[in-house]
Every structure is written in C-alpha cells, then in structure tokens.
Amino acid sequence: MQNKFLKILKITAYAGLIAASVFSILKGMKEKKQKDNNARMLLIARQIDAQIRNTNRKTSPRYHEKNQAKYDELWGNNEPSCN
C-alpha cells in the first residue's frame, strides 16, 4: 500500500515538473512574440513617419520650384510652364 502511494506521488511530482516546464516555455514564447510584435510595429511606424516626411518634402514649394527649373532647362523653355 505504501509502495503504491510512493509511486503515485513520484508520478504526480514528475507530471507537475513537466507541466511547469511546458508552461514556462509557453510563457517565454509568448513574451518573445510580444517583443517581436512590438519591434515590428516600431519599424512600421518609423517607415510611415519616413514616408510622411518624404511626401511633405516632395510637396513643398521649394522642391516644386527646383523640379520646375530642371524641367524648363531640359526642354529649353524660357518661360515657366506653371505659375
């Protein structure tokens, strides 16, 4: 009777250790995934910010005047085609 009880306790202890290990691994994977998602979102935000800054730069009046001057020089127009 005592021998069976000890076997049951050993099996329960091993099962508990295995379960704790599995839960620990799963928790670590979840935290890693959250960190990866956070890093990915930061990268996307930086790319969007860079695109917005680039768009703002390209739509600025100074950029437009510079390109208009290049266009006029390329096609030999002495008078600007835009205002």
GROMACS elastic network, one bead per residue, 0.5 to 0.9 nm:
[ bonds ]
;  ai    aj funct       b0    kb
    1     4     6  0.53060   500
    1     5     6  0.63198   500
    1     6     6  0.88007   500
    2     6     6  0.62338   500
    2     7     6  0.86993   500
    3     6     6  0.51883   500
    3     7     6  0.63315   500
    3     8     6  0.87250   500
    4     7     6  0.50631   500
    4     8     6  0.61963   500
    4     9     6  0.86191   500
    5     8     6  0.51056   500
    5     9     6  0.62038   500
    5    10     6  0.86637   500
    6    10     6  0.61049   500
    6    11     6  0.85713   500
    7    10     6  0.50856   500
    7    11     6  0.61289   500
    7    12     6  0.84815   500
    8    11     6  0.51671   500
    8    12     6  0.60480   500
    8    13     6  0.85185   500
    9    12     6  0.50243   500
    9    13     6  0.60287   500
    9    14     6  0.85861   500
   10    13     6  0.50395   500
   10    14     6  0.61366   500
   10    15     6  0.84689   500
   11    14     6  0.51557   500
   11    15     6  0.60107   500
   11    16     6  0.84514   500
   12    15     6  0.50565   500
   12    16     6  0.60181   500
   12    17     6  0.86136   500
   13    16     6  0.50209   500
   13    17     6  0.62121   500
   13    18     6  0.86336   500
   14    17     6  0.50644   500
   14    18     6  0.61370   500
   14    19     6  0.84917   500
   15    18     6  0.51124   500
   15    19     6  0.60206   500
   15    20     6  0.85165   500
   16    19     6  0.50591   500
   16    20     6  0.60559   500
   16    21     6  0.85391   500
   17    20     6  0.51069   500
   17    21     6  0.61389   500
   17    22     6  0.86280   500
   18    21     6  0.50685   500
   18    22     6  0.61886   500
   18    23     6  0.86380   500
   19    22     6  0.51081   500
   19    23     6  0.61571   500
   19    24     6  0.85143   500
   20    23     6  0.51334   500
   20    24     6  0.60394   500
   20    25     6  0.86042   500
   21    24     6  0.50474   500
   21    25     6  0.61750   500
   21    26     6  0.85994   500
   22    25     6  0.51549   500
   22    26     6  0.61488   500
   22    27     6  0.85656   500
   23    26     6  0.50668   500
   23    27     6  0.60391   500
   23    28     6  0.85416   500
   24    27     6  0.51388   500
   24    28     6  0.61854   500
   24    29     6  0.86529   500
   25    28     6  0.50964   500
   25    29     6  0.62063   500
   25    30     6  0.86487   500
   26    29     6  0.50698   500
   26    30     6  0.61744   500
   26    31     6  0.86902   500
   27    30     6  0.50563   500
   27    31     6  0.62461   500
   27    32     6  0.86085   500
   28    31     6  0.51654   500
   28    32     6  0.61439   500
   28    33     6  0.85753   500
   29    32     6  0.50474   500
   29    33     6  0.61021   500
   29    34     6  0.86275   500
   30    33     6  0.50815   500
   30    34     6  0.62463   500
   30    35     6  0.87142   500
   31    34     6  0.50580   500
   31    35     6  0.62465   500
   31    36     6  0.86030   500
   32    35     6  0.50929   500
   32    36     6  0.61190   500
   32    37     6  0.85440   500
   33    37     6  0.60377   500
   33    38     6  0.84711   500
   34    37     6  0.50519   500
   34    38     6  0.60554   500
   34    39     6  0.85708   500
   35    38     6  0.50137   500
   35    39     6  0.61400   500
   35    40     6  0.85208   500
   36    39     6  0.50882   500
   36    40     6  0.60637   500
   36    41     6  0.85716   500
   37    41     6  0.60827   500
   37    42     6  0.85669   500
   38    41     6  0.51409   500
   38    42     6  0.62154   500
   38    43     6  0.86550   500
   39    42     6  0.51084   500
   39    43     6  0.62286   500
   39    44     6  0.86977   500
   40    43     6  0.50868   500
   40    44     6  0.62370   500
   40    45     6  0.86127   500
   41    44     6  0.50496   500
   41    45     6  0.60939   500
   41    46     6  0.85880   500
   42    45     6  0.50179   500
   42    46     6  0.61592   500
   42    47     6  0.86254   500
   43    46     6  0.51021   500
   43    47     6  0.62127   500
   43    48     6  0.86518   500
   44    47     6  0.50669   500
   44    48     6  0.61556   500
   44    49     6  0.85163   500
   45    48     6  0.51233   500
   45    49     6  0.60534   500
   45    50     6  0.85489   500
   46    49     6  0.50102   500
   46    50     6  0.60962   500
   46    51     6  0.85777   500
   47    50     6  0.50561   500
   47    51     6  0.61556   500
   47    52     6  0.86149   500
   48    51     6  0.50241   500
   48    52     6  0.61423   500
   48    53     6  0.86131   500
   49    52     6  0.51008   500
   49    53     6  0.61959   500
   49    54     6  0.85382   500
   50    53     6  0.51160   500
   50    54     6  0.60339   500
   50    55     6  0.84987   500
   51    55     6  0.60001   500
   51    56     6  0.84784   500
   52    55     6  0.50633   500
   52    56     6  0.60687   500
   52    57     6  0.84927   500
   53    56     6  0.50774   500
   53    57     6  0.60956   500
   53    58     6  0.86193   500
   54    57     6  0.50232   500
   54    58     6  0.61315   500
   54    59     6  0.86101   500
   55    58     6  0.50733   500
   55    59     6  0.61128   500
   55    60     6  0.85549   500
   56    59     6  0.52476   500
   56    60     6  0.61689   500
   57    60     6  0.53016   500
   57    61     6  0.88309   500
   57    62     6  0.86722   500
   57    63     6  0.69821   500
   58    61     6  0.84050   500
   58    62     6  0.87192   500
   58    63     6  0.58312   500
   58    64     6  0.73038   500
   59    62     6  0.84485   500
   59    63     6  0.67706   500
   59    64     6  0.68088   500
   60    63     6  0.53974   500
   60    64     6  0.64047   500
   60    65     6  0.88207   500
   61    64     6  0.50175   500
   61    65     6  0.61137   500
   61    66     6  0.85672   500
   62    65     6  0.51748   500
   62    66     6  0.61886   500
   62    67     6  0.87015   500
   63    66     6  0.51157   500
   63    67     6  0.62540   500
   63    68     6  0.85427   500
   64    67     6  0.51992   500
   64    68     6  0.60169   500
   64    69     6  0.85712   500
   65    69     6  0.61229   500
   65    70     6  0.86679   500
   66    69     6  0.52005   500
   66    70     6  0.64317   500
   66    71     6  0.87633   500
   67    70     6  0.50142   500
   67    71     6  0.61346   500
   67    72     6  0.85847   500
   68    72     6  0.60875   500
   68    73     6  0.84959   500
   68    80     6  0.73354   500
   68    81     6  0.79750   500
   68    82     6  0.78777   500
   69    72     6  0.51190   500
   69    73     6  0.60894   500
   69    74     6  0.85086   500
   69    80     6  0.77946   500
   70    73     6  0.51031   500
   70    74     6  0.60208   500
   70    75     6  0.86521   500
   71    74     6  0.50827   500
   71    75     6  0.62037   500
   71    76     6  0.82549   500
   71    77     6  0.81453   500
   71    80     6  0.89372   500
   72    75     6  0.53752   500
   72    76     6  0.56387   500
   72    78     6  0.66860   500
   72    79     6  0.75899   500
   72    80     6  0.64858   500
   72    81     6  0.77277   500
   73    76     6  0.51198   500
   73    77     6  0.65021   500
   73    78     6  0.78309   500
   74    77     6  0.79177   500
   76    79     6  0.89778   500
   77    80     6  0.67068   500
   77    81     6  0.78872   500
   79    82     6  0.88533   500
   80    83     6  0.68898   500
